[in-house]
Amino acid sequence: MSKEYVMSKVAIVYWSGTGNTEAMADLVAQGVSAKGGEPTIIQASDFDASRLKEFDAIAFGCPAMGDEDLEDSEFAPMYDEVEPLLGDKKVALFGSYDWNDGEWMELWEQRAENAGVNVVDSLIAKDYPDEEASAECMRLGSLLA
């Protein structure tokens, strides 16, 4: 019996204030597509636990906010809800920052690992993704496809 190839369905769930993390989400989606996956870009306010079963892998994108925190009105409540339900799905974390050194991503990665999330990789970009960060976003998407 031949096994039918099933395309990976990848959610790219993000919150963006200035458009930098949104640009990263678009590039992650391009990486998923280039590897043969099926990306769906979703704003954080439109995603919740009921949608988890639709996807094989998820990239979560959120910029550093305030004192190196996740955005707390839309992104953090959604992530708090879905994090314990991710199981063994492949997950990637990404986001942009403007000042400081990206500590929010280290804290986020540690939180996810402590919760047993299968984080395959993470990525940060200073401000709008430059050529190098753009290539890394596409690579991140290809890991999830």
N, C-alpha and C positions, 0 to 999 in steps of 0.2 A: 504494500500500500504506500502510495506516495503521500508525503506530508505537504499539505498546502501551505504556502508562505503567507503569513499573516503580518500585515504592516503594523508596526508599533504606533500606538496612539499616544501622543505626548501633549500634556497640558503645559502651557507656559503661563503661569499665574503671577501677576505682578501688580505693584502699585508704583506710580511715578508722579512726582510733583513738578519736575522741570522738563521732563521728556527724556532725560538721560537713561533711566532704567527702562523706559518704554522702547528706546532705540536698541538697547541690549536685548530686550525680549524679541524684537523683530529679527535680530541677527541670530539668536538662539533658534528661532523658528526656521530660518533659512538653513541652518546646520542640520536640523531634524529632516527637513525636506531633501537636502542634498544626499543624505544617507538613506533615503527611501522611507522615512517615517512620515506620519501624518500629524503635523502640529496644529494645535488649537490655542490661540492667544486669548487669555481671559483676564479681565481686570479683577483684582482681589475682591471687590464688592459683589461680583457676580459668581463667586465660587464658594462652595461649602462642601461638607462631608458627603452630601447626597450625590455629588458628581464624581467622587473618587473612583467608583466602579467603571466609569467610562474610559479610564486611561491606564496605560501600562507603565507610564513614567511621568514625572512631574518636575518641572523647573520652577522654583519660586524665586521671584525677583522683588527686592525691596531696597531702596537707598538707605544710607545712614541718615538718621534723623536726630535732631537735638544733641543729646550727650551720647552719641553712638548707640542709638536704639533703633528698633524696627518701628515703622510708622504705626501709631497706636489707635487710630480711629477706624481704619478699614482693614489694613493688612494684618496687624497683630491679632485681632479677634478671630479672623478667618484662620490664620495659621495655628493659633491655640486650639481651635476646634479640630482641625484635620491632622495635626502632628501625631496624636496617639493612634490614629487609624491608618497610617501610611503602610504599615506592615513591611513587606520586602520589596515594595515598588522602588525602582531606581529614582533617586531624587538628586537634583542639582540645585545649588543656591547661587544667586547672583545679585549684584546691585552696584550702584555708583555712590561715590562720596565726593565731597568738595574739600573738606578740610580734615584735619586729624590724620590717622594712619590706617584706617580700615579695621579698627578693633571690633566694630560691630559684627563683622563677618566672622571673626574668630570666636566671638561669644555665641553667635548664631550656630556655627558649626558644632561647637562644644555642646550646646543645648540639644541640637538634633541628635548627635551621637549618644548623649546620655539618655535620650528618649528611644534609642534603638532604631533610628531612621537610617535607611540604606543610602547614605550620601556618597554619590560616585565622584563628585567634584564640586568645587565652588570657584567663583570668579568675582573680582572687583575691578571697577574701572574708575579712574579719577575723572570726574565730570563726564562730558560726552565721550563715548567710546572712540578712541583714535584707531589707527590702522591695526596696531598690535592687539588692542582690546577687542576690536571687531573680529579678528581672526580667532581669538580665544573664545568669543561668544559662539561662533559657528562650530568650533571644536566641541564646546560643551554640549551643543545641540546634537551633534553627531554621536556623542556618548550615550544619549538617551534614546536614540532611534533604534 
